[in-house]
Amino acid sequence: MRIVFAGTPEFAVPALAALVAAGETIVCVLTQPDRPSGRGLALAESPVKRAARGRAIDVFQPQTLRDADTQARIAALAPDLMVVAAYGLILPRAVLDIPRLGAINIHASLLPRWRGAAPIQRAILAGDGETGISIMLMEAGLDTGPVLLSAPVAIEAHDTAGTVHDELAALGGRLIVEAVARLAEGPLAGVPQPAEGVTYAAKIEKREARIDWARRSAEIDCQIRAFDPVPGAFTTLDGAEVKIWRARPLELRAGAAPGTILRASANEGLAVACGEGALALEELQKAGGKRLAAPDFLRGTRLEPGRRFGA
């Protein structure tokens, strides 16, 4: 089967690798243009571009898929199928209609829950107990097409966006190989998404990563895990930003204003009052510093009970 693969970030790399390993013919990879990155703002290739170049696959990086020349170039490839995984550009109807079998998308949620740009982070923020992968037949709406295959993944209490991302990326690779193989044998019946249960996973904004200590400890824990590794949940201490990378809810009545440090020692740990309950902070990072376990952080930063984060 002749496949055009469209993807950009690391999430899409396992799917591309799995298709190649399964012997599928990838006639071209579409990925977003190189972007400035790092302190020097040098142009950086996307993870998918690097993966494609390493496998000697042609790469095409259009700024948009809406112009006629770009569409003609894709049509000239005579693809049977387009596989899309976190590509990042809108696919107009004219592009979706080019492949003989249409376009299918690897989406990181159990649709119709968490349609949109940030399904992994939104699932963890909401305290969901599971998420998964949906292989969806693409149509003009935002993640609205029939689901061809899906599989769940549990979100454990220790999971972060990073760990769930890696598990879903690997699962997406396995499911897309199965979907393509079944499509090669004949039409694959999709299940229309129900009208009930639709939620939208809006793009993450940096402001959402600021910790509001007036919230419940369980909610703040979800926030910390949802924003690990990017952008990192943060608070302030004496006006300076401190990122919190790992924490654990504590079942206790704090009896102090939210953000108040309840204990701070190598033996007892670092505990902070929340609007409901408290949070044991287990890994922290000062601006410009390294991520440190709480005992190491406390050795370099003197904290006493009664001081407040975020005040």
Order of alpha helices (4+ residues) and beta strands (2+ residues): beta-alpha-beta-beta-beta-alpha-beta-alpha-beta-alpha-beta-beta-alpha-beta-beta-alpha-beta-alpha-beta-beta-beta-beta-beta-beta-alpha
